[in-house]
């Protein structure tokens, strides 16, 4: 409910600007960025970074099950982050992410579509999405340990097999 109210406030802010549709594209983008930043700062102060952790901790009865779940989540999330960065396959938006409650697998629901010329373009400000909830759930040890190791392992695997992968990528990405 709170998020809906904030989104309505965001829309109201944009509608109160006189002649918003008549402004140039750059001016509209700047105004929208400013409104998003204000909305984000307001939401950040009112939300908790413990939502994901508290939800996942309630799902499991033992610490062993939780450890296995976190390990699986970190593996899938790190690989997804790497592919998002390298291939620009997905938009790292929260509304396009899915998380399996039983296994810890992480998925993006909406792959990025090609532009009119058949190319994938990337206009991302950040290479991947690392929210406060993800940071708290993974913990600093998980970020510096398995998460970083999986990112570097994916990079090394692509580098080592680049000769074989190049022809495969040429089929899909021209």
C-alpha positions as a Python dict, from the first residue, in 0.01 Angstrom:
ca = {
    (1, 'X'): (0, 0, 0),
    (2, 'X'): (283, 239, 85),
    (3, 'X'): (452, 178, -249),
    (4, 'X'): (129, 251, -434),
    (5, 'X'): (93, 580, -248),
    (6, 'X'): (451, 676, -334),
    (7, 'X'): (397, 592, -701),
    (8, 'X'): (80, 802, -705),
    (9, 'X'): (279, 1085, -549),
    (10, 'X'): (544, 1045, -823),
    (11, 'X'): (279, 1061, -1096),
    (12, 'X'): (118, 1360, -924),
    (13, 'X'): (455, 1541, -912),
    (14, 'X'): (501, 1493, -1285),
    (15, 'X'): (145, 1602, -1365),
    (16, 'X'): (172, 1922, -1163),
    (17, 'X'): (453, 2053, -1382),
    (18, 'X'): (297, 2291, -1633),
    (19, 'X'): (328, 2181, -1997),
    (20, 'X'): (528, 1870, -1905),
    (21, 'X'): (454, 1705, -2240),
    (22, 'X'): (567, 2016, -2429),
    (23, 'X'): (912, 2018, -2268),
    (24, 'X'): (1208, 1883, -2460),
    (25, 'X'): (1309, 1520, -2414),
    (26, 'X'): (1620, 1616, -2213),
    (27, 'X'): (1419, 1840, -1978),
    (28, 'X'): (1160, 1567, -1918),
    (29, 'X'): (1431, 1310, -1847),
    (30, 'X'): (1599, 1546, -1601),
    (31, 'X'): (1271, 1618, -1421),
    (32, 'X'): (1187, 1246, -1406),
    (33, 'X'): (1532, 1165, -1266),
    (34, 'X'): (1488, 1431, -1000),
    (35, 'X'): (1143, 1301, -905),
    (36, 'X'): (1272, 942, -889),
    (37, 'X'): (1563, 1046, -668),
    (38, 'X'): (1330, 1228, -429),
    (39, 'X'): (1094, 931, -422),
    (40, 'X'): (1383, 689, -362),
    (41, 'X'): (1523, 897, -76),
    (42, 'X'): (1180, 914, 85),
    (43, 'X'): (1121, 540, 46),
    (44, 'X'): (1470, 449, 166),
    (45, 'X'): (1406, 608, 500),
    (46, 'X'): (1077, 425, 551),
    (47, 'X'): (1168, 72, 439),
    (48, 'X'): (1375, -194, 607),
    (49, 'X'): (1672, -376, 461),
    (50, 'X'): (1567, -691, 648),
    (51, 'X'): (1257, -791, 448),
    (52, 'X'): (1420, -1065, 241),
    (53, 'X'): (1627, -1201, 530),
    (54, 'X'): (1338, -1223, 771),
    (55, 'X'): (1115, -1386, 509),
    (56, 'X'): (1372, -1650, 408),
    (57, 'X'): (1470, -1723, 769),
    (58, 'X'): (1107, -1808, 845),
    (59, 'X'): (1095, -2064, 563),
    (60, 'X'): (1358, -2296, 711),
    (61, 'X'): (1362, -2477, 1042),
    (62, 'X'): (1735, -2552, 1059),
    (63, 'X'): (2047, -2351, 995),
    (64, 'X'): (2178, -2622, 760),
    (65, 'X'): (1882, -2577, 525),
    (66, 'X'): (1927, -2200, 538),
    (67, 'X'): (2298, -2232, 458),
    (68, 'X'): (2229, -2451, 154),
    (69, 'X'): (1959, -2210, 38),
    (70, 'X'): (2189, -1908, 71),
    (71, 'X'): (2469, -2087, -112),
    (72, 'X'): (2236, -2174, -400),
    (73, 'X'): (2096, -1819, -408),
    (74, 'X'): (2442, -1662, -416),
    (75, 'X'): (2549, -1894, -700),
    (76, 'X'): (2247, -1818, -915),
    (77, 'X'): (2243, -1449, -839),
    (78, 'X'): (2615, -1402, -911),
    (79, 'X'): (2586, -1587, -1243),
    (80, 'X'): (2279, -1380, -1334),
    (81, 'X'): (2460, -1058, -1244),
    (82, 'X'): (2756, -1157, -1458),
    (83, 'X'): (2540, -1240, -1760),
    (84, 'X'): (2342, -920, -1714),
    (85, 'X'): (2663, -719, -1719),
    (86, 'X'): (2849, -900, -1997),
    (87, 'X'): (2568, -970, -2240),
    (88, 'X'): (2313, -707, -2142),
    (89, 'X'): (2044, -973, -2158),
    (90, 'X'): (1817, -845, -1885),
    (91, 'X'): (1700, -526, -1724),
    (92, 'X'): (1793, -562, -1357),
    (93, 'X'): (1458, -434, -1229),
    (94, 'X'): (1302, -578, -918),
    (95, 'X'): (974, -642, -1095),
    (96, 'X'): (1144, -873, -1346),
    (97, 'X'): (1318, -1094, -1087),
    (98, 'X'): (1192, -1426, -951),
    (99, 'X'): (1323, -1627, -661),
    (100, 'X'): (1246, -1995, -600),
    (101, 'X'): (1144, -2039, -236),
    (102, 'X'): (1246, -2404, -218),
    (103, 'X'): (1580, -2416, -399),
    (104, 'X'): (1717, -2062, -394),
    (105, 'X'): (1733, -2033, -769),
    (106, 'X'): (1721, -1686, -912),
    (107, 'X'): (1566, -1593, -1248),
    (108, 'X'): (1497, -1294, -1464),
    (109, 'X'): (1150, -1312, -1618),
    (110, 'X'): (1178, -1059, -1896),
    (111, 'X'): (1475, -1088, -2130),
    (112, 'X'): (1578, -775, -2308),
    (113, 'X'): (1448, -747, -2659),
    (114, 'X'): (1659, -651, -2956),
    (115, 'X'): (1630, -304, -3102),
    (116, 'X'): (1506, -240, -3456),
    (117, 'X'): (1850, -306, -3602),
    (118, 'X'): (1881, -642, -3426),
    (119, 'X'): (2132, -527, -3165),
    (120, 'X'): (2124, -541, -2790),
    (121, 'X'): (2201, -202, -2645),
    (122, 'X'): (2277, -130, -2284),
    (123, 'X'): (2178, 191, -2113),
    (124, 'X'): (2229, 64, -1760),
    (125, 'X'): (2366, 291, -1492),
    (126, 'X'): (2490, -1, -1287),
    (127, 'X'): (2621, -339, -1405),
    (128, 'X'): (2379, -536, -1185),
    (129, 'X'): (2121, -487, -915),
    (130, 'X'): (2247, -518, -556),
    (131, 'X'): (1977, -387, -325),
    (132, 'X'): (2010, -339, 50),
    (133, 'X'): (1789, -644, 101),
    (134, 'X'): (2018, -860, -112),
    (135, 'X'): (2326, -724, 66),
    (136, 'X'): (2180, -801, 407),
    (137, 'X'): (2064, -1148, 303),
    (138, 'X'): (2393, -1247, 138),
    (139, 'X'): (2599, -1088, 422),
    (140, 'X'): (2945, -932, 379),
    (141, 'X'): (3108, -1274, 405),
    (142, 'X'): (2893, -1404, 120),
    (143, 'X'): (2966, -1097, -95),
    (144, 'X'): (3341, -1113, -50),
    (145, 'X'): (3355, -1493, -66),
    (146, 'X'): (3125, -1698, -290),
    (147, 'X'): (2971, -1403, -479),
    (148, 'X'): (3308, -1261, -587),
    (149, 'X'): (3444, -1609, -660),
    (150, 'X'): (3152, -1698, -886),
    (151, 'X'): (3181, -1369, -1075),
    (152, 'X'): (3551, -1430, -1139),
    (153, 'X'): (3491, -1797, -1224),
    (154, 'X'): (3235, -1698, -1488),
    (155, 'X'): (3479, -1446, -1634),
    (156, 'X'): (3761, -1700, -1642),
    (157, 'X'): (3537, -1962, -1804),
    (158, 'X'): (3442, -1720, -2082),
    (159, 'X'): (3803, -1616, -2131),
    (160, 'X'): (3936, -1972, -2137),
    (161, 'X'): (3676, -2092, -2387),
    (162, 'X'): (3654, -1775, -2593),
    (163, 'X'): (3758, -1951, -2914),
    (164, 'X'): (3466, -2195, -2891),
    (165, 'X'): (3217, -1941, -2766),
    (166, 'X'): (3296, -1683, -3033),
    (167, 'X'): (3137, -1885, -3314),
    (168, 'X'): (2842, -1968, -3090),
    (169, 'X'): (2786, -1600, -3009),
    (170, 'X'): (2813, -1503, -3377),
    (171, 'X'): (2503, -1711, -3441),
    (172, 'X'): (2296, -1510, -3194),
    (173, 'X'): (2468, -1172, -3182),
    (174, 'X'): (2565, -1025, -3514),
}
